[in-house]
Structures are given as structure tokens and as C-alpha cells.
Amino acid sequence: MVSYNDGTMSLECILLGVAQDAGVPQAGCYCTTCANARANPANQHYTVCLGLIDRDRSACWMIDATPDFKHQHAALMAAAPGCEWQGIFLTHAHIGHYTGLIHLGKECMNARALPVHASARVCQFLCTNAPWSLLVRNNNIALIEIAPGQLCELGPGCSITALVVPHRDEFSDTVAYVIAGTQRSLFYCPDIDRWEDWGTPVRELCSTHDVSLIDGCFYDSTELKGRDMTLIPHPVIAHSMTVLNGLERDIRFVHLNHSNPVLTKTSAEYARVIAHGFGVGDQGDRWEL
């Protein structure tokens, strides 16, 4: 990672995607939302991803490498002209969050020792499973372990810190990130099980940070007809709004499943989210920290 020795830093965050791992439209789905997305590219949504930009020092990073990586990398570089890409921070080893790494291999970008920051378990997963292990052996990526709670400096007064969160951990653990600039901070939690399964009070955490981008995969527990949603334990938006009610902070829902009605801005559910003082993440949203 690039190292800075003096000056101050103004960090900008840009939302490069808002959808659940499979994006919108989702392969094999012909619901109205996915059909509309196929018919009109304006209705398509990339998998959730966050970009970090430091224009003063010409540096930028990505959080997660999604199946939409090539589009999101291009969007980040377009938003940060003249900036050098400094690496990737991974949240966990589910398909929407790391599989874009394949574009770093010799068949595509043939990156040279690009820093990839991840937990020890994610690093171990990448080292011991093909084809990701080939990226390590070929020095396309340089894995850098990040310990939970350990502050990783991006520059003077600016940092990123990993927080372990409960989630389906078939291959690795899962982290959220706190990104702190010189003036403000942002809590980024695209994937988690129920808030009640976490030892950290989410209301207290969201009240601590100026911006929170949190898992809003489903609007409520009746959304997926014919599926046992207890087997897909995300905090539904309706419940999160109750837990976080009254906080005067910028809190927006991301990681939205294709079935989620808040993807449609004319829906009653979208209106309800806005009326309660929350937001729904939009691709291209930006925040200065």
C-alpha cells in the first residue's frame, strides 16, 4: 500500500453498486424487476461495492471485487482521473464479494502484486483454493492480513478498520468496515445476519458514524414466496428501521435483492423508507469524509 508522510487527507467514498451478490437482473429470473432491467439498462444494478478516493494524493481503492468488477473498476477510474489504484479490501468469501479477483489474472489485467487486504481466513481461502491460489503464485495479488479492530492507515488522519460480523461463514469469516476521514466517518456493512446475533449494538454504532451503508437485502420477512427466509438470515429493512428509528444520521440500505421492492422508487416500500428518515443507496452516491 502507498505510504504518506505529511499533509492532511480528504477521503471520498463512492457507491459503485447496490445489489445483492447476483445483481439485477439475476440470472435465470424473469420477475418483473429482472425483466425490466433486461429491457432497460437504466434499471440494472451492479453488485454492492464501495470505492475510496484520495484526489490530493492521486490514490484510490475498492471494497470488494464483485462479479461486476470490470464495470466498477472502470467507474472508479472515471470518477478518479489521474489516481493510482492502490488495492482492494475484501469483506468475505461469498460470490458477490471476491470473485471479481479473477480479472486480475494473466488472462485479463495481469496485475502485479496488487495489495488485497482481507482477514486471515479469507487470505487462507484464497491461498488454498484454485483458481485464486494461482493469482497468489503468479504474484498478481499480494495478500495482506488485517486483524479485527486493527486500524489500517490510508493517510494522515484517515483509516479503515475491520469489524467481524456474524454471517454464513462456509468459507471464511465476514467483516464490515469503518472508514474514517479527517472530518467524518462511514460504517459499511453490506452483509450480516440478524443484528441481534451481533455483540455490538448496531444503534450505538450507527449513531457514532456520520454515514452508514447497511445490509438491506430484503424489505420484510414475507418477500420470498415459497422460501424459508429463516435460512437466509439478513436483517430486513422493516426491522432495521425500527431498531434505528430516530437517529439523525445518513443511513442507507444496500445489498438489495432483486425481489426487494425498494429498488423501485415508485413503490410504497421505498416511500416508507424515505418517510422514516432513511435512504436507499444509489449507484454513484458520494460522501466526503
ChimeraX attribute file (.defattr): number of C-alpha atoms within 10 A of each C-alpha:
attribute: neighborCount
match mode: 1-to-1
recipient: residues
	/A:1	16
	/A:2	13
	/A:3	9
	/A:4	13
	/A:5	7
	/A:6	8
	/A:7	10
	/A:8	15
	/A:9	20
	/A:10	20
	/A:11	26
	/A:12	18
	/A:13	22
	/A:14	21
	/A:15	24
	/A:16	28
	/A:17	28
	/A:18	30
	/A:19	30
	/A:20	27
	/A:21	23
	/A:22	21
	/A:23	24
	/A:24	27
	/A:25	25
	/A:26	22
	/A:27	9
	/A:28	7
	/A:29	12
	/A:30	13
	/A:31	13
	/A:32	12
	/A:33	21
	/A:34	22
	/A:35	16
	/A:36	16
	/A:37	19
	/A:38	16
	/A:39	12
	/A:40	10
	/A:41	11
	/A:42	9
	/A:43	16
	/A:44	22
	/A:45	25
	/A:46	24
	/A:47	28
	/A:48	31
	/A:49	26
	/A:50	25
	/A:51	26
	/A:52	25
	/A:53	25
	/A:54	19
	/A:55	18
	/A:56	12
	/A:57	17
	/A:58	14
	/A:59	21
	/A:60	26
	/A:61	25
	/A:62	25
	/A:63	23
	/A:64	28
	/A:65	28
	/A:66	28
	/A:67	23
	/A:68	22
	/A:69	26
	/A:70	15
	/A:71	13
	/A:72	23
	/A:73	18
	/A:74	11
	/A:75	16
	/A:76	23
	/A:77	17
	/A:78	11
	/A:79	16
	/A:80	20
	/A:81	12
	/A:82	13
	/A:83	19
	/A:84	17
	/A:85	21
	/A:86	18
	/A:87	20
	/A:88	24
	/A:89	25
	/A:90	24
	/A:91	29
	/A:92	26
	/A:93	23
	/A:94	17
	/A:95	13
	/A:96	24
	/A:97	26
	/A:98	23
	/A:99	17
	/A:100	16
	/A:101	21
	/A:102	21
	/A:103	18
	/A:104	20
	/A:105	20
	/A:106	14
	/A:107	8
	/A:108	9
	/A:109	12
	/A:110	17
	/A:111	17
	/A:112	15
	/A:113	16
	/A:114	18
	/A:115	20
	/A:116	25
	/A:117	23
	/A:118	27
	/A:119	24
	/A:120	17
	/A:121	17
	/A:122	21
	/A:123	23
	/A:124	16
	/A:125	17
	/A:126	22
	/A:127	17
	/A:128	12
	/A:129	10
	/A:130	11
	/A:131	13
	/A:132	20
	/A:133	17
	/A:134	18
	/A:135	25
	/A:136	19
	/A:137	11
	/A:138	15
	/A:139	16
	/A:140	24
	/A:141	25
	/A:142	20
	/A:143	24
	/A:144	16
	/A:145	15
	/A:146	19
	/A:147	15
	/A:148	17
	/A:149	13
	/A:150	12
	/A:151	16
	/A:152	15
	/A:153	17
	/A:154	24
	/A:155	21
	/A:156	16
	/A:157	14
	/A:158	21
	/A:159	19
	/A:160	20
	/A:161	19
	/A:162	24
	/A:163	19
	/A:164	18
	/A:165	23
	/A:166	18
	/A:167	20
	/A:168	19
	/A:169	12
	/A:170	8
	/A:171	14
	/A:172	20
	/A:173	19
	/A:174	25
	/A:175	24
	/A:176	22
	/A:177	23
	/A:178	22
	/A:179	26
	/A:180	23
	/A:181	23
	/A:182	16
	/A:183	13
	/A:184	16
	/A:185	22
	/A:186	24
	/A:187	23
	/A:188	24
	/A:189	22
	/A:190	25
	/A:191	29
	/A:192	23
	/A:193	17
	/A:194	18
	/A:195	20
	/A:196	11
	/A:197	13
	/A:198	14
	/A:199	9
	/A:200	13
	/A:201	12
	/A:202	15
	/A:203	14
	/A:204	11
	/A:205	12
	/A:206	21
	/A:207	17
	/A:208	14
	/A:209	18
	/A:210	18
	/A:211	21
	/A:212	22
	/A:213	23
	/A:214	24
	/A:215	26
	/A:216	31
	/A:217	28
	/A:218	28
	/A:219	24
	/A:220	19
	/A:221	18
	/A:222	12
	/A:223	15
	/A:224	12
	/A:225	8
	/A:226	7
	/A:227	10
	/A:228	11
	/A:229	15
	/A:230	8
	/A:231	8
	/A:232	15
	/A:233	19
	/A:234	22
	/A:235	22
	/A:236	22
	/A:237	25
	/A:238	16
	/A:239	16
	/A:240	20
	/A:241	17
	/A:242	10
	/A:243	14
	/A:244	19
	/A:245	13
	/A:246	12
	/A:247	15
	/A:248	12
	/A:249	16
	/A:250	16
	/A:251	24
	/A:252	20
	/A:253	26
	/A:254	32
	/A:255	29
	/A:256	30
	/A:257	24
	/A:258	26
	/A:259	19
	/A:260	23
	/A:261	19
	/A:262	26
	/A:263	24
	/A:264	13
	/A:265	11
	/A:266	10
	/A:267	11
	/A:268	11
	/A:269	19
	/A:270	19
	/A:271	15
	/A:272	15
	/A:273	19
	/A:274	12
	/A:275	10
	/A:276	13
	/A:277	17
	/A:278	23
	/A:279	19
	/A:280	21
	/A:281	24
	/A:282	18
	/A:283	19
	/A:284	17
	/A:285	12
	/A:286	15
	/A:287	16
	/A:288	16
	/A:289	19
